[in-house]
Amino acid sequence: MRTLLLLATLPVLAFSQASTGTITGTIHDATGAVIPAAKVTITNKGTNVSSEWVTGDGGTFLAPTLIPGSYQVTAEKQGFKKSLADG
C-alpha cells in the first residue's frame, strides 16, 4: 500500500477583527506526484465538528471560514495509507 503525504498550512490571520481562519494543503505521494480526488477530513479538536473536502486536479484543497481552534486533518484515498496532521 502506498502512502499519502499531507502538507497543510494554517495561515496567520493579519487582522484582529477576523473571526475565522483557513486551512489549505496539497496531497501527494512519496514520489511527489499530486493526488487528485483524495478525501480530506478536517476536525475541530475542541468541538469535534468535522467537514469533508475533496482535492482538485492539482491535489489541493481549501477549507475556508473555520472557527479558531486546534484541528486534525486526515487525507485518504483507496490504495493509499491514511495520512494525519494533528495540531
N, C-alpha and C positions, 0 to 999 in steps of 0.2 A: 504494500500500500504506500502510495506517495504521500508526501507531507505538504500541507498548505502553510504558507508563511503569511502572517498578518502584520502589516505595518499601519498602525493607526496613530493619528495625532489629534490632540485636543488643543486647538489654538487658544492662546491667552486673549481674553477679551480686553479691548483697549479702552472701553468706556465704562465708567462705574454705573451708568444707568442701565446697562444691558442686563437682562434677567435670564437670558438663555445662552447656550453655547452650541457648538457644532463639533461632531466627530467625523473626520474624513479618513479614508485609508485606501490602500491598494492591496489586493490579494494576489500572491504569486507563488509559484512552486520553487523547489530548491534550485532549479536551474535559472530562475529569474523570469520565467515566462509568466505573463499575467493570466489569471483565471477568471474568465467571464462566467456569469450566471452562478456564482457561489452565493450561498445564503449567509448573511451576516446578521447575527442577533446581538443587540445592544441592550444590556440590562442595568438599570439603576440599582446599585447595591443597597442604597438606603430605603427605597420604596419597593424594590423587587418588580418594578414595572419594566416590561421588555417591549422592544419594537424590532421588526424584521425588515431587512433590506436585501436587495439582490444586486450583485456587482454588474456593471455595464460591460460593454465590449472590451474596454481597456482595463478591466479588473478592479475598477474603482467604485467606491460607494460614498455617499454623503448623507449624514443624519443631522438635519438642522433642528433648531428650536428645542434643544434638550435643556431641562432644568439643571442648574448647577448641582454637582454631586460627583460621587465616585462611580465609575462604570466598569462593567466587564463586557468585553467584546469577543464573540466567538465567530469563526468562519468555518463553513463546512460545504463539501461537495462530494458527491458519490465518487468513490475511487481514491479519495484522499483522507488522511487523518485529520481530525478536527483540530483547529488551531485556536488558542486562547490568549487574549491580552487582558490583564487584570490590573486595575488601579487607575 
